[in-house]
């Protein structure tokens, strides 16, 4: 190398090329190569005995050794073998090694061990038995024994077993079919009982990404609060006298309060914005299928991706193939269009909306104006008006006005803030952290003003100081008063719970929206459910704000996000599983989505957080109505083979799909039209002239005659043939065709929406229609 470098004066071009190549080969030699964690997915299999599992792991080691050159290297590389129902392994590989493996004919896919995040807004930005709550149980659910002996599990941050929501009072022996266990072999372990029957943890995928851990990872115990909140929302036991700081007092219960529950901990402290990794998620799915769960509630996600490069998608398919209902959160990236995640057609994808309960804390100004806000915080020290100041007015000398308005760390001048109520703008930093900055600066209270994007979505947080969060419009009025008055004064009332508020529900601004960016013909989300200011059990290992300086501990807490709406649907799915054990996961989804409502409690169309009419890209079929879902009349059913046909329709080839199916399967020839996939909605993203789609409805109720009713999308004619379906027995299936045609040139230039309803006068089986011209 020295000689070549010296020779540059004679052979400048040649020697530079040789030098560069030599340096390049050193950088990409094994000593310099960068290893990352990958999942190598090989398809499906089924093994039970330990000897079989050992042989599977040995097979994985032997397979990888053929690429790495030795069995020792393979054993050192692999950190998970998926041995039971999912076939594959997770390993540390170089990029070129991963590429080589992906070309092997036995490999379905190789993808990076991607990180995902929990879908709660708690850090950033259950049900109560209230009379008017849209999600309350009726006496009809007694027939379902409140989900008795259905097993609901979550993939999350674990569980706080001491919570009364997981008390086994009133429960009999654990079902004999259950194969799971609680990891309780350390001082921080989780003990089982007859209610909480499983708790496992998986961290090797997270560890492979993080390289080293600075916390204990040997427990399924929840140190975050999220997992306890979601699991108790789905299946928590009855707990009388639950409240958050005395507000919202009532009996807490999950959607299926008599269900058994289990937790699979796959989420850990955030690293580069990610908390839950695909390798761990797949391991948890594999174990949950083996353990015998009935419903899996998954309140996490990431950017949507190819179905075979997505651990959530792969795990969910294997679960659904075994009859498990998989319910996933849609994401918190709204209101931007095309942000919905967890879009696989075998998942139930859930958006978030409000309910008719508010924790009201009014902002009163000395000029007589009064604005309704929300909070869960302590009262002001005295019943009197206090001086008001905005963050912008209170900025420190070296801070920008914009940063100070957001009340960011280090931007406020304590001399200006002390003894006043501080008005802060929502955005960029955690809502509760703004309260911390206000407290550190000496404020006696805070008015948190929504930014324009948040609109009318106000969230009741357990703030550190007296606070009220107000809407964008009301916040603008408060700020205008402060800016235009020499001595602005104001007051914040003590928070109190109010039921029967209107309009409700409306869509949360954070709820991710369609269209589906992976397969536009599949409407996502499927449904919406309560996800704002939800009260549920919480971990007592952390504070209600999740901030390290907050020393408070609570048994119940409010939280918001599609993380909170997802387990509402999981709980209802558990009830339906108990009531209709022979229904497929697709039938349960159909029952939930086709019986939902799209009007609020003022009998007007549901709105978004800006009080503009919402669309199926926000709410799917609508806001969940559990009592109607119990008896839907008809369902759009789907089998495993239907999902495989779907994959053929979107372009996957036989060699990929067959190992995925775990059996003998051949793609139809020609492939079926994706528009004919028997989904409980109709989405035509590229209408040119006219198109006819086919659907099939199964009777799950009494004999009856159903007539079609159509609400046409603007500019689109819709005809149904036949428009009468007569059923004589349970299980009978009948097909129909729907023809959509543009009424004029340039119709449906952007998406336009309508609906198709089949009714016998008692049941109303409604499917949303979404159409856009090509």
N, C-alpha and C positions, 0 to 999 in steps of 0.2 A: 504493500500500500504506500509505503514511503517512497519506493522507487517510482511508482506511477505518479505520485504527486510531484516529484521532482521533474518528471519528464514533460510537464505541461508546456514548457516553452517550445518543445519540438512537436508535440502532438496534442494541442490544446483540446480539440473537440473529442478525440478518441479517449484521451485520458479522463476527461470530465465525465464521459459516459461510463467508463469503467469504474471510476471513483463513486459515482452516484449509485450504480447498481450494487457495488460492494456494500456501501452504507445502507442501502435499502434492504439488502439481504440480511444484514445484521439486525436491522430494526424489526424485520418480520421473521427472524429465526425464533425457535422455541423459547430461547432465553428472554426475548423481548415481546413475544406474542401476548395479546390481552385475552384473557379468558372471561367469558360472561356466562351467566346461568341461562340455560335453554330447557325447554320441554320438548322431548321427542315423543310424539303421539303415534301409536301403532294401531289404534282401533279399539275393539271390544273383546272381552273374554269373560269367563266366569270360573272362579276357583274358590274352594272353601277350605279344605284341610290345610294345616300349616305346611305339610310336605309339598303340597301343590304351590303354595305361595313362595316357598324357598326355591322351587324349581323355576318359577317365573323370574325371580330376582337373578338367579344364575343365568337364565337365558338372556336377560337384559345385559348382564356383565359380558357374556360371551359375544353378544352382538356388537357392543361398543368396542370391545377389545379388537375386533376385526378392523376397526378404523384407527384406533390409537396405537396398536402394535403390541399391547400386552394386557393381561388380565389385571395386573396390579394397577396400571394406569386407569383402567376402566373402573375398578373398585374405588379408587381415590376420586374419580370424577363424578360418579353417580351419588347424589344425596337423597333421592327418592326413587323407589320402584313402585309403580302403580300396578297392584297385583291382583285385585279382586274383580272388579267389573270394568274398570278402565285399564287399557293396556298401554304401557309406556313408561318413561322414566324422565327424571330431571337431572341434569348434569352440568358441570362446568366445562365449557368447550370454547375453542377458538372459532372465529367466524368461518374460516375455511373448513374446519372439521364439521361444523353444523351444516354448511352447504353441501358437503359430500354426503353426509347422512341423509339429508333431505331428498337426495336423488335415488336412494335405495328403493326398489319396488315394494318392499314391505312397509315403508314408512308413509303414513298419511300426511303428516306435517311436522315441521320443526319450527318452533317460534320462541322468541325471547320470553323469559320469565318476567312478564310485564307487571308493573305496579298499578294498583287501583286505590281508590279512596272511598271512605264512608260518605254516604249521601245525606249528611246532616248539615244544617246551617249553623249549628250551635257554636262552633268555634269561629266561624267566619261570616262572614260578611261584614190500647188502653182505652181507653174509653172510660168515660164516667156515665153513671146512670141518670143523666139529666133527661128530663121529660121530653124536651124538644130536640135532643141530639139526633142528628140525622143517621147515626150509626148504632142506635140503641137496639138491644135485643127485644123481640116480642115473645109472648108466651109460646108462640109456635115453635120456638127453638128448644123448648123443653122436650119436644119429640126427638131432637138430636142430642139430648142429655148434655147440652152445652159442650159438645165435642168430646164427650167422655171416651177415654182410651185411644183417641186419635193421638198420634205422636207428631208434634210440631217442633222443628229444629231451626236454628239460625246459623249462618256463617257470619261471624262478627268479631267483637272484642271479648268474647267470653261472657261470664255470668257472675253476679254477686249472689251466692247461694243463700245468704242469711236473709234476703228480702222476704217479707211476708207474702209477696206475690208468688213465691215458689214454695209456700207451705204445703205440706201434703195432708193437711187436715181434711178428712172426708174421703180420702182416696184409698182404694183397695190395693191388692197386690199388683206389682208391675206386670204388664202383659207378657205372657210366656214367649211370644214371638220376638221380643226385644233382645238384641245381641250386644247392645252398647254397654258402656261403662263410664264411670267418672274417674278422671285422672286425679287421684287423691293420695299420691305417694310422697308428697312433700308437705312442709309446714304451711305452704300457701296453696295447698290443693283444694279441690272442690268436692265436698261430700255429697253423695246422692241421697235421695229419699224417694218416696212413692210418687211425687210430683215431678221433681227434677231428676230424670233418670239417666242422663248422659251429659258428659262434659269432657271434651278432648281438645288438645291444642296442637298446632302445626306451625313451625317457625323456620324450617330449614330453607325455604324459598326466600324469605325475608333476610335471613342470615347470609345467604349466598349473594344477595344484592348489596347488603350493608357491609359485608366483609367481616365486621366485628360488632359485637353488641355491648352496650354499656348499661344493660339492665337485665334483670332476671327473666328468663323465658321458660321456666319450668312449671308453669301453672296455667290452667284454663280460667283462672279468676279474672274478673273484669276490673281493671284499674282506670278505665276511661269513662264508663257510664253508658256508652252507646249500646253495647250488647245487652245489658240488663234492661234498658229502656225498650229496645225492639222486641226482645223475647217476651217480656211481660205484656207488651201491647198485643202480641199474637196469642199468647196462651196463659197469661197470669191469672192466678186464683183470685177469688173475691177478697178484697181488703176494705173493710168499713173504715170511715173516718180519714181517708186519704186526702191530702191537700199539699199545696206548696206555699209555705209561710202563711197558712190559714186561708188561702184563696182556693176556690174551686173545690170546696169540701164535699165529699161524697164517697160512694163505694167504688173503688177502682177494680177493674176486671179486664182481662184480655178478651179478644174476639172469641176464643174457645176456652173459657175459664176452667173447664174440667178436663182439658187435654193434658197429656203428659208432655213434658218439654225436654229438649236437649240442646246443647250449645257446642259448636265447633269453632274454636278460637283461631282465626286466620289473620287477624289485623293487630298491628303493633304500633308503637309510636311512629309518627310520620318521619319519612326520610326522603328528601327531595320531592315532597308533596304526595308521596305514596305510602299507604299503610298496609295494604293487603296484596299479596303477590300470587300470580297464577299457579306456580308450583304448589303452594300451600292450599290454594283453593281447590285444585284438582284432587289433592290427597284427601281433603275434607269431604268432597263429593263422593269419592270412592268409598270412604269409610261410612258415610251417612247411608249410602245405598245398602251396604253390608249390614249396618246396625238395624235397619228396618224402619226408618222414618216414613211418615205419610206426606208431610208438607215441609218444604224447605223455604225459609224466608231469607232472602239475600239482599241486604240493604247496602250494597256497595257496587262500584262499577268504574269504568274508565271510558276512553274514547271507543266508539264502535269499530269493529274490525272484521275481517274475513272470518266466517264461522269456524274454520279449522285452525285459525291462528288466535283463538280466543278461549282461554281456559274456562271462563264462565259459560260460554256457549257449549263447549264440549262436555263439561261436567253436567250441565242442565239437561242435555240430550240424554245422557246415560241414565240420569235420574228419572226423567219422564218415561223412558223406555221401560223402566221398572214400576211404573204407575205412580210415581211421586209427583205431586204438584209443586212446581218451582215458581215462586213469586219473587220478582226483582224490582228494585227501584229504578225509575226512569232517569234520575240524575237531577242535579241542581244547577244546571247551566242556562236556565231560562232567564229572560223570555226570548232569547235568540232562537230563531227557527233552525231546524235540522240538528239540534243538540242532543236528542234523545239517545240514551244508551241502553244496553241490554235488549237488543232488538230481535233476537232469535225467535222464530215463530213458535217454538215449543215453550217459551217462557211466558208468564203473565207479567206485563210491564206496567208499572203503576206510577201515575203522576200524583201531584199533591194539591189539595184544595183546602179551604177553610171549613170550619163547622160553625154552628150558631151559638157559640160561647165566646165571650171576650172577657179579658181581664182589663177592665177600664180604669185608666188613670187620667183625669182631665187636666189640661193646662188652662189656667185662668189668668187672663191679663187684666191689668188695672183699668184698661179702657173699656172693660165689660165683655170683651170677646172670650169665648170658651171653646176649646177644641178637645175632642175625644181622642185620647191616646191609649196606650197599653203598656203594662209593666207588671213585674212581680218584684217589688222593692219595698223597703221600709218607708215610713212617712217622713216628711220634713220635720225638723226639730220643733218648730213652732207653727201655730196656725195663723200665719201672717204672710203678706206679700214680701218677696225678696227681690233685690236688684237682678236684672237680666243682662247678659252679655253674650255675644257670639264668639265662637272660636276664632273667627277672623279678627274681631276687635281685640281679642286677648292674646294675640300672637307675640311670641318672644322676639327679641330684637333680631336674632339671626335666623328666624324661621320665615318661610314663605306664607303668604296669606292663605293660599289654597290648602297647604298642609295643616295649618293651624285650624282652618275651618273644619277639617276632618278629625281634629283633636288627636293628632298623632303624637307619639312619644317625643318629648323634648321640644314641642312647638308652642307650648303655652307659658305665659308669664304669670307666676303665682301672685304677684302684686296686683295684677289686674283681675284675677279670677276669685281671689279669696272672699268667701262669704256670699257669693252670687250663684244664681242658677245659670249654668253654661249651656248654650245652644250649639250642638255639634251636628255636622252633616254626616249622614250614613254613607258608608263605602270604604273600600280599600283595606281597612283594619276591622278586627272583631268588634261587634257592637258593645260587648261587655268591656273590652279593653279601652274603649273611649271613656267609659265610666271610670275606669281605673285612672286614666290620665286626668280626668276632671277631679277625682278625689285627691290625687297627688298634688294638684295645683291649688287645692283648697276650696273647691266648689262645694256648695251645700246641696246641689241638685243638678240634674241634667235634663234637657229637652233634646231628644234624638230625632232629627228631622230627616225624613226619607229623601233620597235623591230621586230624580225623575224616573230612573229605571225601576225603582222599587214601588213607585206609585202608591197604591192604597194598602199594600201588604205590610202590616205592622205586627211585630213579634214580641210576645211577653217574655222577656229575659229576667233572670234573677240578678238584677244589677246591684252593684256594691253601694250605691248611694240612691236617694230618691230620684226616680226617673220616670219620664213618660216618652214613649216613641209615638210620633204623629205622622200622618200621611204627607205626601209631597205637597199637596195643595195647602194643608194646614201649616206645615212647616214653613212654607214660603210666607204665609201670613204672619207667623210669629217673628220670623227674621225681618220682615218689612216693618213690623211694629218696633222692634228693637232698634233698627237703623234709623227710624224716623222720629224717635222720641228722646228727649233729653235725659229723662230719668225713667227708663222702662222698668216696670215691676211686674212680677208674676208669681204664681203659686201652682203647685202640683198636688192634686188630691190623692188620698190614700187609695191604692188599687183595690178593686172589688170585682168579683165575678158576676157577669150578666149573661143570662140565657135568653134564647129566642131572638137574637140579633138578626137584622136584615140589612142587605141581602146576604144570604148564605145558602149553599156554599158559593165561593168564587175561587178562581184559580190563583195559586200562589205565584208571585212573580218569578221565584227561583225555579219553578218546576220546568224541567227540560221539555222541549217541544219537538214534534215532527216537522217535516217529513222524515221518514226513515232513510238514512243515507247509505245503507247497505243494500236493502231490497225495497225500493220505493213502493212496490205493490202490497207490502204488508204494513198496515196502519199501526203505528206505535205513537204514544203509549196505548195500551188496551183499555185502561180504566183509570179513574182518579178516586182518591179516598182522602180522609182527613189527614193533613200533614203539617198543620200550623198550630203552635201552642198546645201540643199534646202532652197530657199528664201521664206519666208512667213511672215504674220503679226505677231506681238509680243506684249506682255503686256508691257505697260510703267510703271508698278508698280515694275518692276525688271530690273536688268542690263542684257546686252546681254550675259554675262558669267554666270549669276546666282550666282555670288559670292558677299557676302555682302559688301565688301570693294569697289566694282566697282560702281561708281556713275553715269555711263553713262546710257542713256535711248534712245531706238531706236524704230521707228514704224514698222520696218521690220528687220528680223534677219535670219541668216543661222542656220540650225540645221541638224543633221544626226541621222539615226536610222531607224529601221523598223517602228517606230512611224511615220516617215515622208513618207515612201512608202505606208503605209496602206491607208491614206486619198487620195492618188492619185487614187487608185483603187476605193475607195468610191465615188470619184467625177465622175469617168467613169460609175460606177453603177447607179449614179443619172441620167446621160445622157441617159443610156439605159432604165431606168425606164420611163423617159419621152417619149422616142421614141417608146418603146414597153411596154405599161402599162399592157398588159396581160401576160407578161413573168413571170415565177416563179423565185425565188432567185436562184434555181439550173440552170435554163436556162441562167440566166445572168452570173453566174460563168462559165458555159460551153462556152458561147460566148467569154468571156474574156480569158480563159485559152487555148482554142483550136485555137485561132487566134494569139497567142503570137509568138514571134520569139526567136530562140535560137542561132542566129548569131549576131555578132556585126557590127558596121558600116564599118569595113574593110572586111566584108563578110566571116569572120572566126568564128568558134565556140566560143560562149561566154566563157570567162575565169573567174577564181576566182582572189582574190586580190594578189595571188602569181604568176599570169599569167600562171596558169595551167588550162587545160580544165575543166570547171565546169560541173555539172551533174544535173538531175532533182531533186536531193535531196537538191540542192541549189536554183534552180529557178522554180521548178514545171513544168508548161507548157512552161515557157519562160518569156521574158520581154514583158510587156503589149504593145499592139498596139491598141489604142482606135478606130481608124478609121476602122480597120478590124473587131473589135468586134461589130460594128454597124450592120454588115451584114455577120453573120457567115455561113449562108447557112443551117447548121444542128446543133442541140444541143442535148446533153445528159441531159434529164430532170429527175427530181425526185420529188415525192410528199411527204407529211407528212407520209403517210403509208409506203412509201419506207424506210424512216428513221427508222420507228418503226420496220419494217422487218429486217433492219440492226442490230438493238439492239438485236432482237431475235437471229440473226445469230451469234453474238459474245457472247451469253450465258446468257443474262438477261432473267428473267422469266416473265410470264404473269402478275403475281401479282404486279410487279414493273412497267411494261410498260403501263398497262391499265390506271392507274391514271395519268401517264406522258402524255398520249395521250389526256386526257380530254374527252374521249368518249368511245364507245364500240369498242374494238379492240381485236383480237385474233391472237396470233403468228401462222404463217403457220406451218403445221405439214406434213412432217418434215420441220425443219427450212431451209430457203434458204441458198445456198452456198454464203459465203461472197464475194468470187471472182466474183460473178455475180452481185454484187451491181453496179448500173448504173452510176459509177463515170467517169469523163472525163479523166481518166488515168487508166493504168493497172499495178498493182503491185502484183507480186507473190513472197512472201518472203521465201517459202519452197518448191521449185519445186523438185519433185521426179519423174523421168521418164518423163511423159508428163501430161499436164493439159489443159482442154478446158474451156474458160470463155465466158460468154454471155454479149452482150451489145445491146442497143437499141438507135437509132438515130431518132430525130423528125425533119421534114422539117419546117423551119421557113422562107424560101425564095421562090423563084420561082420554078416551076417544073424543074426537071433535073435528070440526071443519074450520079451517083458517083461511082468511081472506087477506090479500096483499093490499097495503096502503103505502103510497109513495109520496115523499116530499122531494120534489125535483131540485137538484142543484141549479143555480142560476144559469140559464143558457143551455141546459142539457135536458133532453126528453128522456124519460125512463119508462120502459114497458116491461111487464113481468108475464111470463108464460110458463105454466098456467098460473092464473092469479087466484085460484082456489085450490087448497090442499086438504083432502079428507083423510083422516086417520081413524083406523078401527081398532088398533091395539098398541100397547106399549112396545117400543123397539122398532116400530115400522118406520122406514125411511122413504122420503119422496124428494125428487129432484125438481128444480125449476131453473129457468133461464131469465137473465136480466139483460135487456138491450139498452145501451146508452148511446145517444146520438146528439151531436151539436145542433142547436136550433138555428144558428146563424154563423157566418164566417167569423173567426177570431173569438168565438165563445170560449169561456174557461181559459183565457190567456194565463191567468193565475188560478191556483186551486180554488174550487168552489165546492160547496158541501150540501148534502141532502141526507135522506134516510129512507130505509125500507122497513116496514113493520108488518109482521104477520100476526093477526089477532083472531081469536075465537070469541071475543067479547069479554073474556075473563083474563086471558094471558095476552101480553103484548111483547112480541119478540122483535126487538129493534136492532137494525144494523146501520151504522153510519156509512155514507157514501162520500168519497172524495175523488174529484176528477180535475185533471188539468190537460190542456191540449198539448200535443207534441210540438 
